[in-house]
Amino acid sequence: MIHDVITLTINSYVAYLFIVLIGRLIEGWANKVNINLLNSIGLNLRCALLNALTQAITLTVVPVVTVVTVNAAGGGWLVLPSSGWMLFPAFLLYAFTMDFFEYLFHRAQHRIPIMWAMHSLHHSDSAMNVSTTHRHHCAEFAIKSITIYMVGGIIFKANSSIMGLYVLINFFNFFAHMNLRVGFGRWWMVINSPQYHRIHHSSLREHWDCNFCGLFPIFDVIFHTFYIPKKDEYPPTGLDTGEYPSGLIEAAFWPLRSLWRGAKIIDGANVE
């Protein structure tokens, strides 16, 4: 088990580092490097390593629980094809359904105080960039594993082809977090973009509680949580309170900061 955890941790972190390196090269062509950005990336790299470790542990332990639960519920109600012309429509069905669950989970992160206490770590980056993608509290993946991912397993019996495609499409989240003035104009509703998602990370009050989608903005449209950025709208990011973890230890215990400082946890202030 320890060997599996170490292998998963190294593999996922190396992949993260490679994507961040490519992303930073692209971002560097469009933006000047500043000290705030360097501090942000340094913390994000450490947070990502902690996340890689906790996710590896989760992936070796939680599946035992989820498999038992899914099987007990008669899991895999809808068997998805693994080949042929129906593979792509099946993948789209799976991707849209799981992204809908991600949307609901994200809304909950901004509405439920304890979940916002964790999720606000992601929003605390005042220099949002490609490395911010994995700046999440280490407990979030485990919570998703026993909630939305488990529900997905109960509904779908997805083969390795569909699961592999879904993993690949989720790398798009790195692009959505990049510090690039890129939007899709009239096609904004098709898929998330850096400008559209930056609005979600905005520290300005007028941008709070909008643009929650992970991949597909259509869910923001359906639930009236969309905000179409103006052509040159590119707001500052971070928490309106100015809170920012000083290091990895504070990031790991970030949800407890309200107890340490005697502050009140707010539900969904400015929001991923």
C-alpha positions in Angstrom: 0.0 0.0 0.0 2.8 2.4 0.9 4.5 1.7 -2.4 1.2 2.4 -4.3 0.7 5.7 -2.4 4.3 6.8 -3.2 4.0 5.9 -6.9 0.6 7.6 -7.3 1.9 10.7 -5.5 5.0 11.0 -7.7 3.2 10.3 -10.9 0.4 12.9 -10.3 2.8 15.5 -9.0 5.2 15.2 -11.9 2.2 15.5 -14.3 1.1 18.6 -12.4 4.6 20.2 -12.6 4.9 19.5 -16.3 1.5 21.2 -17.0 2.3 24.1 -14.8 5.7 24.6 -16.5 4.0 24.7 -20.0 1.3 26.9 -18.7 3.7 29.4 -17.1 5.7 29.6 -20.4 2.5 30.6 -22.1 1.4 33.0 -19.4 4.9 34.5 -19.4 4.5 35.7 -23.0 1.5 37.7 -22.0 2.3 38.9 -18.5 5.2 40.3 -16.5 6.5 38.3 -13.5 6.1 40.0 -10.1 6.9 39.0 -6.6 3.3 38.3 -5.7 3.1 35.8 -8.5 6.3 34.1 -7.4 5.0 33.7 -3.9 1.7 32.4 -5.2 3.4 29.7 -7.3 5.7 28.7 -4.5 2.7 28.0 -2.2 0.7 26.4 -4.9 3.4 23.9 -5.7 3.6 22.9 -2.0 -0.2 22.7 -1.7 -0.3 20.5 -4.9 2.3 18.1 -3.4 0.2 17.8 -0.3 -2.9 17.2 -2.4 -1.1 14.6 -4.5 -0.2 12.7 -1.3 -3.7 12.8 0.2 -5.3 11.9 -3.1 -3.0 8.9 -3.4 -4.0 7.8 0.1 -7.7 8.4 -0.7 -7.5 6.4 -3.9 -6.0 3.4 -2.1 -8.6 3.5 0.8 -11.9 5.0 -0.3 -12.5 2.7 -3.3 -13.1 -0.1 -0.9 -16.0 1.8 0.7 -17.4 3.2 -2.6 -17.3 -0.2 -4.3 -19.3 -1.8 -1.5 -21.8 1.1 -1.5 -22.2 1.1 -5.2 -22.7 -2.6 -5.4 -25.2 -2.5 -2.5 -27.2 0.0 -4.5 -27.2 -2.1 -7.6 -24.6 0.3 -9.0 -23.9 0.8 -12.6 -27.6 1.2 -13.5 -26.7 2.6 -16.9 -24.1 0.5 -18.7 -22.2 2.7 -21.1 -20.8 1.3 -24.4 -17.0 0.8 -24.6 -16.7 1.0 -28.4 -18.5 1.7 -31.6 -20.3 4.8 -32.8 -22.2 5.1 -29.4 -18.9 5.6 -27.5 -18.7 9.4 -28.1 -22.4 10.1 -27.2 -22.0 8.0 -24.1 -18.9 9.9 -23.1 -20.8 13.2 -23.6 -23.6 11.9 -21.4 -21.1 10.9 -18.7 -19.1 14.2 -18.9 -22.1 16.4 -18.8 -23.6 14.5 -15.9 -20.4 14.5 -13.8 -19.9 18.2 -14.6 -23.4 18.9 -13.3 -22.5 17.1 -10.1 -19.3 19.2 -9.9 -21.4 22.3 -10.4 -23.7 21.3 -7.5 -20.7 20.5 -5.3 -19.2 23.8 -6.1 -22.4 25.6 -5.2 -22.4 23.8 -1.9 -18.8 24.9 -1.3 -20.0 28.5 -1.4 -23.1 28.0 0.7 -22.2 25.6 3.5 -19.9 27.3 6.0 -17.5 24.4 6.7 -17.2 23.7 3.0 -16.5 27.4 2.3 -13.9 27.3 5.1 -12.0 24.7 3.0 -12.8 26.1 -0.5 -11.8 29.6 0.4 -8.2 28.4 0.3 -8.6 28.1 -3.5 -10.0 31.6 -3.7 -7.2 33.1 -1.6 -4.8 33.3 -4.5 -4.5 37.0 -5.4 -2.2 36.1 -8.3 -4.4 33.5 -10.0 -2.4 31.5 -12.5 -2.2 28.0 -13.9 -0.7 26.6 -10.7 -3.8 27.8 -8.8 -5.7 24.8 -10.3 -4.6 22.4 -7.6 -4.6 25.0 -4.7 -7.4 23.1 -2.9 -7.7 21.9 0.7 -6.4 18.3 0.9 -9.7 17.1 2.4 -11.8 18.1 -0.6 -11.0 15.2 -2.9 -11.9 12.7 -0.2 -15.3 14.4 0.3 -15.9 14.3 -3.5 -15.0 10.6 -3.5 -17.8 9.7 -1.1 -20.4 12.1 -2.5 -20.5 13.0 -6.2 -18.1 10.4 -7.5 -19.9 7.7 -5.6 -23.3 8.9 -7.0 -21.7 8.8 -10.5 -20.6 5.2 -9.8 -24.2 4.2 -8.8 -25.7 5.8 -11.9 -23.1 4.7 -14.5 -21.1 1.6 -15.2 -18.4 3.4 -17.2 -15.6 1.6 -19.0 -11.9 2.5 -19.0 -12.3 4.3 -22.4 -14.9 6.7 -21.1 -13.1 7.2 -17.7 -9.9 7.9 -19.6 -11.5 10.5 -21.8 -13.1 12.2 -18.8 -9.7 12.4 -17.0 -8.3 14.0 -20.1 -11.0 16.6 -20.6 -10.6 17.6 -16.9 -7.1 18.8 -17.7 -8.9 21.7 -19.3 -9.3 23.1 -15.8 -5.6 24.1 -16.0 -6.4 26.3 -19.0 -9.4 27.8 -17.3 -7.3 29.0 -14.4 -4.5 30.5 -16.5 -3.7 34.2 -16.3 -4.7 34.9 -19.8 -7.1 37.5 -21.3 -8.8 34.8 -23.3 -12.6 34.5 -23.7 -14.7 32.9 -26.3 -16.9 35.9 -27.3 -20.3 34.8 -28.6 -19.3 31.2 -27.9 -18.8 31.7 -24.2 -21.6 29.3 -23.4 -19.9 26.3 -25.1 -17.0 25.8 -22.6 -15.3 27.6 -19.7 -12.5 30.1 -20.5 -9.8 31.9 -18.4 -11.7 35.2 -18.6 -15.1 33.6 -17.7 -13.6 31.7 -14.7 -11.5 34.7 -13.5 -14.8 36.4 -12.9 -15.6 33.6 -10.5 -12.3 34.3 -8.6 -12.8 38.0 -8.6 -12.4 39.9 -5.3 -15.0 42.5 -6.5 -18.4 42.2 -4.9 -20.3 42.6 -8.2 -18.8 39.3 -9.3 -19.7 37.2 -6.3 -21.8 34.0 -6.6 -21.5 33.5 -10.4 -19.7 31.4 -13.0 -19.6 28.2 -10.9 -19.2 25.8 -13.8 -16.2 23.5 -14.2 -16.4 22.8 -17.9 -19.7 23.7 -19.3 -21.3 27.2 -18.7 -24.7 25.8 -19.7 -25.2 24.9 -16.0 -24.7 28.5 -15.0 -27.2 29.5 -17.6 -29.8 27.0 -16.4 -29.5 28.1 -12.8 -29.0 31.8 -13.6 -25.6 32.0 -12.1 -23.8 33.2 -15.2 -22.0 36.6 -15.7 -20.8 37.3 -19.2 -17.5 39.3 -18.8 -17.2 42.5 -20.9 -14.6 42.5 -23.6 -11.8 44.0 -21.5 -13.1 43.0 -18.0 -10.3 41.3 -16.1 -10.7 41.8 -12.4 -8.3 41.3 -9.5 -8.5 37.9 -7.7 -8.3 36.8 -4.1 -10.5 37.0 -1.0 -12.2 40.4 -0.3 -10.9 40.1 3.3 -7.3 40.0 2.1 -6.7 36.6 3.9 -3.8 34.7 2.5 -2.0 31.6 4.0 1.5 32.4 5.0 2.8 28.9 4.2 1.9 25.2 3.8 1.1 24.6 7.5 -1.4 27.4 7.6 -2.9 26.2 4.3 -3.3 22.6 5.7 -5.2 24.0 8.7 -6.9 26.8 6.7 -10.5 25.8 7.7 -9.6 26.3 11.3 -8.4 29.9 10.8 -11.7 31.3 11.9 -11.2 29.7 15.3 -7.6 30.8 15.6 -8.4 34.4 14.7 -11.9 34.6 16.3 -13.3 35.5 12.9 -16.7 34.5 11.5 -16.8 32.1 8.7 -18.8 33.6 5.9 -20.8 31.5 3.5 -19.8 32.0 -0.1 -18.1 35.3 0.0 -16.4 35.8 -3.3 -16.3 32.6 -4.8 -14.3 29.4 -7.3 
